[in-house]
Amino acid sequence: MRALTPNIIELLDGFSRQSRLLITGSEKLILKEYNSRVGLVKWFMVNVSSTPIKPYPYTLSSISRMEREVSFFKASTQGFKKPRIHVVDYIGVRVIRDYIEGEKISYESSAEVYEQYGRNLGMLHCSGWALGDTKLSNFVYNSSGVYVIDAEQAIKTNRIEHYAWDIAVFASTFSIGCYSTCILNEEEYTGKIKSFIEGYLETPCSIPCEVVGILKDRAEILLLIPFPLNFFFLKTLKTIQKHT
């Protein structure tokens, strides 16, 4: 059973909210303002926390974050579905985009959802894109599939370490978010990690296999995942790789 008190990831999400819902007639839209102070606080915290490892080129600039997100949402990519952009305001540094109906991916989501999430991320990496911020609350799923709704750190890249960082951020934020529950339910925790990684490895290109190999061999990645879940994660990676 999930704890009733909010975890650190939920608290940070609350403090860093930059979007609000607009309703025009029967249509729902999202207004996102990149100049908001909480957004800058969010990315300052991420940038500082990743300094010892520094594998991903995060940007704090509001205009750069907007340009990254708009470029990604408009690009033709495999994997995740994306909201449609309606308005880009370069003066106010804000956008209006579609509101996506559905459920945010969470610890309670099914193994099938985690597998689809992993598969979509693998397909995205095969398209030459990394997201930089792969925490669960950035993704919504419905009958149409899994949508990415926050991509302000997305970049076009062919560097394996950027793709590995996406997996590390997922594992870290997922583990922190479910910590008190997951340490008491190792089987359920590793089951969802396994579903995610197996989905990730199903993609047709060789990139996901290279990424999993890097994660298995780089001990510093384990520093991002709280003990003892970091060892549960590593054990799951090694078990899956033996069978691929």
C-alpha beads as a LAMMPS data file, in Angstrom:
LAMMPS data file: protein, C-alpha beads

244 atoms
243 bonds

1 atom types
1 bond types

-500.0 500.0 xlo xhi
-500.0 500.0 ylo yhi
-500.0 500.0 zlo zhi

Masses

1 110.0

Atoms # bond

1 1 1 0.000 0.000 0.000
2 1 1 1.307 3.440 -0.866
3 1 1 2.221 5.895 1.906
4 1 1 -0.240 8.742 2.366
5 1 1 2.443 11.393 2.919
6 1 1 3.942 12.972 -0.238
7 1 1 7.451 11.855 -1.188
8 1 1 10.275 14.200 -2.203
9 1 1 9.577 13.756 -5.927
10 1 1 5.910 14.738 -5.451
11 1 1 6.954 17.763 -3.358
12 1 1 9.416 18.929 -6.022
13 1 1 6.762 18.460 -8.703
14 1 1 4.402 20.623 -6.685
15 1 1 6.954 23.396 -6.177
16 1 1 8.089 23.348 -9.814
17 1 1 4.694 23.454 -11.511
18 1 1 4.836 25.842 -14.484
19 1 1 1.594 24.909 -16.264
20 1 1 -2.076 25.686 -15.862
21 1 1 -5.238 24.449 -17.499
22 1 1 -7.188 26.642 -19.929
23 1 1 -10.762 25.773 -20.892
24 1 1 -12.149 27.373 -24.064
25 1 1 -15.641 26.129 -24.760
26 1 1 -15.363 22.359 -24.848
27 1 1 -11.606 22.381 -25.492
28 1 1 -8.945 21.910 -22.811
29 1 1 -5.493 23.396 -23.356
30 1 1 -2.340 23.828 -21.277
31 1 1 -0.541 27.166 -20.855
32 1 1 3.083 26.628 -19.860
33 1 1 5.215 29.577 -18.723
34 1 1 8.961 28.892 -18.759
35 1 1 9.893 32.190 -17.092
36 1 1 8.205 31.223 -13.820
37 1 1 10.562 31.304 -10.849
38 1 1 9.626 27.824 -9.661
39 1 1 10.729 26.443 -13.008
40 1 1 14.156 28.014 -12.580
41 1 1 14.387 26.619 -9.048
42 1 1 13.528 23.156 -10.371
43 1 1 16.296 23.119 -12.951
44 1 1 18.856 24.744 -10.650
45 1 1 18.279 21.875 -8.202
46 1 1 18.628 19.261 -10.946
47 1 1 21.790 20.877 -12.294
48 1 1 23.443 21.062 -8.877
49 1 1 22.453 17.524 -7.893
50 1 1 23.970 16.050 -11.057
51 1 1 27.262 17.977 -10.828
52 1 1 29.461 15.096 -9.515
53 1 1 28.547 12.924 -12.521
54 1 1 27.600 15.597 -15.075
55 1 1 26.617 13.355 -17.995
56 1 1 23.757 15.429 -19.400
57 1 1 23.735 19.006 -20.783
58 1 1 20.863 20.497 -18.786
59 1 1 19.948 24.111 -19.448
60 1 1 18.568 26.629 -16.952
61 1 1 17.712 29.259 -19.578
62 1 1 13.946 29.691 -19.894
63 1 1 14.103 30.388 -23.638
64 1 1 16.380 27.375 -24.218
65 1 1 14.062 25.104 -22.252
66 1 1 11.109 26.306 -24.296
67 1 1 12.983 25.859 -27.573
68 1 1 14.019 22.327 -26.613
69 1 1 10.486 21.330 -25.722
70 1 1 8.914 22.910 -28.807
71 1 1 11.537 21.357 -31.101
72 1 1 10.929 17.932 -29.608
73 1 1 7.137 18.133 -29.681
74 1 1 7.233 19.216 -33.332
75 1 1 9.858 16.660 -34.414
76 1 1 8.961 13.378 -36.065
77 1 1 10.103 10.709 -33.609
78 1 1 9.340 7.080 -32.838
79 1 1 7.960 5.990 -29.489
80 1 1 5.988 8.343 -27.284
81 1 1 2.957 10.255 -28.429
82 1 1 3.181 14.018 -27.904
83 1 1 0.779 16.926 -27.388
84 1 1 0.220 19.314 -30.288
85 1 1 1.626 22.841 -29.920
86 1 1 -0.883 25.609 -30.757
87 1 1 0.958 28.832 -29.841
88 1 1 4.624 29.673 -29.178
89 1 1 5.175 33.075 -27.524
90 1 1 8.884 33.974 -27.712
91 1 1 8.374 37.323 -25.954
92 1 1 6.472 35.932 -22.976
93 1 1 8.424 32.642 -23.169
94 1 1 5.346 30.442 -23.015
95 1 1 3.395 27.967 -25.109
96 1 1 -0.157 26.735 -25.431
97 1 1 -0.503 23.033 -26.175
98 1 1 -3.065 20.248 -26.071
99 1 1 -4.218 18.917 -22.721
100 1 1 -3.805 15.135 -22.642
101 1 1 -6.547 13.165 -20.915
102 1 1 -5.327 10.105 -19.060
103 1 1 -3.488 8.815 -16.029
104 1 1 0.031 9.790 -15.054
105 1 1 2.345 6.822 -14.759
106 1 1 2.861 6.022 -11.082
107 1 1 4.068 3.245 -8.811
108 1 1 0.565 1.749 -8.963
109 1 1 0.608 1.503 -12.778
110 1 1 0.601 -2.009 -14.229
111 1 1 3.612 -3.953 -15.477
112 1 1 2.184 -3.552 -18.995
113 1 1 2.328 0.239 -18.684
114 1 1 5.949 0.079 -17.507
115 1 1 6.808 -2.204 -20.407
116 1 1 5.206 0.200 -22.893
117 1 1 6.998 3.136 -21.263
118 1 1 10.341 1.335 -21.637
119 1 1 9.591 0.303 -25.230
120 1 1 8.693 3.876 -26.185
121 1 1 11.858 5.233 -24.576
122 1 1 13.949 2.690 -26.489
123 1 1 12.285 3.692 -29.753
124 1 1 12.926 7.350 -28.943
125 1 1 16.616 6.663 -28.316
126 1 1 16.767 4.795 -31.623
127 1 1 15.400 8.000 -33.203
128 1 1 18.382 9.935 -31.820
129 1 1 16.658 11.812 -28.979
130 1 1 17.173 11.896 -25.203
131 1 1 14.781 13.495 -22.708
132 1 1 16.986 14.301 -19.706
133 1 1 14.000 14.211 -17.333
134 1 1 12.278 10.828 -17.346
135 1 1 10.490 10.877 -13.997
136 1 1 7.108 9.145 -14.072
137 1 1 4.983 12.279 -13.659
138 1 1 6.175 13.518 -17.068
139 1 1 4.202 10.742 -18.770
140 1 1 0.468 10.138 -19.232
141 1 1 -1.142 7.008 -20.621
142 1 1 -4.580 6.351 -22.082
143 1 1 -6.128 4.021 -24.663
144 1 1 -4.052 5.694 -27.409
145 1 1 -0.710 4.974 -25.750
146 1 1 1.887 6.716 -23.592
147 1 1 2.388 10.482 -23.972
148 1 1 5.366 12.547 -22.853
149 1 1 4.014 15.870 -21.544
150 1 1 7.228 17.525 -20.288
151 1 1 10.265 17.613 -22.564
152 1 1 12.012 20.891 -21.781
153 1 1 15.396 19.164 -21.495
154 1 1 15.024 17.010 -24.627
155 1 1 17.941 17.069 -27.068
156 1 1 18.843 15.525 -30.408
157 1 1 21.916 13.402 -29.671
158 1 1 23.799 10.251 -30.633
159 1 1 25.728 9.928 -27.352
160 1 1 25.095 6.683 -25.481
161 1 1 25.747 8.336 -22.100
162 1 1 22.796 10.690 -22.680
163 1 1 20.510 7.720 -23.268
164 1 1 21.941 5.982 -20.186
165 1 1 21.171 9.101 -18.173
166 1 1 17.501 8.818 -19.151
167 1 1 17.407 5.309 -17.655
168 1 1 19.301 6.458 -14.551
169 1 1 16.887 9.349 -13.936
170 1 1 13.914 7.008 -14.327
171 1 1 15.409 4.473 -11.885
172 1 1 16.447 7.151 -9.391
173 1 1 13.166 9.087 -9.274
174 1 1 11.061 5.908 -9.346
175 1 1 13.077 4.452 -6.449
176 1 1 12.979 7.643 -4.370
177 1 1 9.261 8.049 -5.013
178 1 1 8.335 4.536 -3.863
179 1 1 11.141 4.042 -1.348
180 1 1 9.240 3.148 1.831
181 1 1 6.963 0.796 -0.113
182 1 1 9.593 -0.707 -2.402
183 1 1 12.117 -1.726 0.257
184 1 1 9.365 -3.897 1.766
185 1 1 8.270 -5.254 -1.631
186 1 1 11.442 -6.192 -3.499
187 1 1 9.599 -8.564 -5.835
188 1 1 7.101 -5.912 -6.950
189 1 1 9.848 -3.292 -7.314
190 1 1 12.104 -5.529 -9.409
191 1 1 9.088 -6.731 -11.404
192 1 1 8.338 -3.196 -12.585
193 1 1 11.996 -2.468 -13.296
194 1 1 12.159 -5.743 -15.237
195 1 1 9.053 -4.855 -17.293
196 1 1 10.515 -1.427 -18.092
197 1 1 13.942 -2.775 -19.125
198 1 1 12.494 -5.661 -21.146
199 1 1 10.284 -3.201 -23.031
200 1 1 13.307 -0.943 -23.556
201 1 1 15.318 -3.823 -25.046
202 1 1 12.549 -4.834 -27.474
203 1 1 13.383 -2.026 -29.883
204 1 1 14.975 -2.885 -33.262
205 1 1 18.264 -0.948 -32.985
206 1 1 21.352 -1.840 -30.910
207 1 1 21.337 1.302 -28.739
208 1 1 19.280 -0.092 -25.807
209 1 1 21.651 -3.081 -25.428
210 1 1 24.639 -0.712 -25.330
211 1 1 22.889 1.469 -22.746
212 1 1 22.099 -1.449 -20.440
213 1 1 25.733 -2.577 -20.705
214 1 1 26.947 0.874 -19.627
215 1 1 24.532 1.028 -16.682
216 1 1 25.609 -2.413 -15.481
217 1 1 29.302 -1.454 -15.476
218 1 1 29.183 2.135 -14.146
219 1 1 29.119 2.072 -10.348
220 1 1 28.574 5.838 -10.046
221 1 1 25.076 5.452 -11.483
222 1 1 24.158 3.465 -8.365
223 1 1 24.825 6.592 -6.275
224 1 1 21.671 8.128 -7.761
225 1 1 19.463 5.290 -6.473
226 1 1 18.882 4.936 -2.711
227 1 1 20.207 1.883 -0.861
228 1 1 19.226 -0.987 -0.984
229 1 1 17.125 -0.376 -4.117
230 1 1 20.296 0.394 -6.088
231 1 1 21.414 -3.204 -5.634
232 1 1 17.948 -4.534 -6.492
233 1 1 18.136 -2.461 -9.697
234 1 1 21.632 -3.705 -10.593
235 1 1 20.692 -7.328 -9.915
236 1 1 17.668 -6.975 -12.209
237 1 1 19.810 -5.476 -14.994
238 1 1 22.332 -8.300 -14.796
239 1 1 19.617 -10.966 -14.772
240 1 1 17.943 -9.521 -17.867
241 1 1 21.214 -9.091 -19.755
242 1 1 22.098 -12.764 -19.231
243 1 1 18.990 -13.705 -21.188
244 1 1 19.441 -11.251 -24.084

Bonds

1 1 1 2
2 1 2 3
3 1 3 4
4 1 4 5
5 1 5 6
6 1 6 7
7 1 7 8
8 1 8 9
9 1 9 10
10 1 10 11
11 1 11 12
12 1 12 13
13 1 13 14
14 1 14 15
15 1 15 16
16 1 16 17
17 1 17 18
18 1 18 19
19 1 19 20
20 1 20 21
21 1 21 22
22 1 22 23
23 1 23 24
24 1 24 25
25 1 25 26
26 1 26 27
27 1 27 28
28 1 28 29
29 1 29 30
30 1 30 31
31 1 31 32
32 1 32 33
33 1 33 34
34 1 34 35
35 1 35 36
36 1 36 37
37 1 37 38
38 1 38 39
39 1 39 40
40 1 40 41
41 1 41 42
42 1 42 43
43 1 43 44
44 1 44 45
45 1 45 46
46 1 46 47
47 1 47 48
48 1 48 49
49 1 49 50
50 1 50 51
51 1 51 52
52 1 52 53
53 1 53 54
54 1 54 55
55 1 55 56
56 1 56 57
57 1 57 58
58 1 58 59
59 1 59 60
60 1 60 61
61 1 61 62
62 1 62 63
63 1 63 64
64 1 64 65
65 1 65 66
66 1 66 67
67 1 67 68
68 1 68 69
69 1 69 70
70 1 70 71
71 1 71 72
72 1 72 73
73 1 73 74
74 1 74 75
75 1 75 76
76 1 76 77
77 1 77 78
78 1 78 79
79 1 79 80
80 1 80 81
81 1 81 82
82 1 82 83
83 1 83 84
84 1 84 85
85 1 85 86
86 1 86 87
87 1 87 88
88 1 88 89
89 1 89 90
90 1 90 91
91 1 91 92
92 1 92 93
93 1 93 94
94 1 94 95
95 1 95 96
96 1 96 97
97 1 97 98
98 1 98 99
99 1 99 100
100 1 100 101
101 1 101 102
102 1 102 103
103 1 103 104
104 1 104 105
105 1 105 106
106 1 106 107
107 1 107 108
108 1 108 109
109 1 109 110
110 1 110 111
111 1 111 112
112 1 112 113
113 1 113 114
114 1 114 115
115 1 115 116
116 1 116 117
117 1 117 118
118 1 118 119
119 1 119 120
120 1 120 121
121 1 121 122
122 1 122 123
123 1 123 124
124 1 124 125
125 1 125 126
126 1 126 127
127 1 127 128
128 1 128 129
129 1 129 130
130 1 130 131
131 1 131 132
132 1 132 133
133 1 133 134
134 1 134 135
135 1 135 136
136 1 136 137
137 1 137 138
138 1 138 139
139 1 139 140
140 1 140 141
141 1 141 142
142 1 142 143
143 1 143 144
144 1 144 145
145 1 145 146
146 1 146 147
147 1 147 148
148 1 148 149
149 1 149 150
150 1 150 151
151 1 151 152
152 1 152 153
153 1 153 154
154 1 154 155
155 1 155 156
156 1 156 157
157 1 157 158
158 1 158 159
159 1 159 160
160 1 160 161
161 1 161 162
162 1 162 163
163 1 163 164
164 1 164 165
165 1 165 166
166 1 166 167
167 1 167 168
168 1 168 169
169 1 169 170
170 1 170 171
171 1 171 172
172 1 172 173
173 1 173 174
174 1 174 175
175 1 175 176
176 1 176 177
177 1 177 178
178 1 178 179
179 1 179 180
180 1 180 181
181 1 181 182
182 1 182 183
183 1 183 184
184 1 184 185
185 1 185 186
186 1 186 187
187 1 187 188
188 1 188 189
189 1 189 190
190 1 190 191
191 1 191 192
192 1 192 193
193 1 193 194
194 1 194 195
195 1 195 196
196 1 196 197
197 1 197 198
198 1 198 199
199 1 199 200
200 1 200 201
201 1 201 202
202 1 202 203
203 1 203 204
204 1 204 205
205 1 205 206
206 1 206 207
207 1 207 208
208 1 208 209
209 1 209 210
210 1 210 211
211 1 211 212
212 1 212 213
213 1 213 214
214 1 214 215
215 1 215 216
216 1 216 217
217 1 217 218
218 1 218 219
219 1 219 220
220 1 220 221
221 1 221 222
222 1 222 223
223 1 223 224
224 1 224 225
225 1 225 226
226 1 226 227
227 1 227 228
228 1 228 229
229 1 229 230
230 1 230 231
231 1 231 232
232 1 232 233
233 1 233 234
234 1 234 235
235 1 235 236
236 1 236 237
237 1 237 238
238 1 238 239
239 1 239 240
240 1 240 241
241 1 241 242
242 1 242 243
243 1 243 244
